[in-house]
Amino acid sequence: MPRVLTITLLATTNFAPDLPPMEEKVIQYFTQAAEIDWTKEEVVIAFTVGKWKVLAGSKHPFEEKRINELAVEEVKRSQNIASMNNHGLVTGGESYLVRTGEIDVPTLVIHGTEDPIIPYAHGVALAQAIGKAELLTLEGTGHELHQKDWVCIIEAISKHSIKHRNTQ
């Protein structure tokens, strides 16, 4: 008996070695993180807004004012804002990455076609590697969850969950 009824994977990967790397613009931008004075709120806010510019797709206009407001809130509520980048440093568990094909529950893979950090090919590969997977392609979307995509994403997750709730 599985521990979950369904899985939703959003803008992620199993890091298969034959998949394309992140775009150079992402590497260049995040290289700057080492130079950031994380004690200066205005510097951190500017870095955060810039990060979302780099990660955004072309489908929706970049809402700099809104992203700036979100960055301000993020800085206010954070106890250690520099830790926002820690997930990129996590290691261990690599042996599980080759076990993607063992996932045996209905899976919804959601991925943008313009994701510069985890290219779209990663989402396609996940959907192909998981036997019971469906792929929701977000045309023109990058690594962001733009609020104009929320309805589509929420509806897809809801339908996926409802569809498979009674099949287990």
Disulfide bonds with the S-S distance in Angstrom:
none
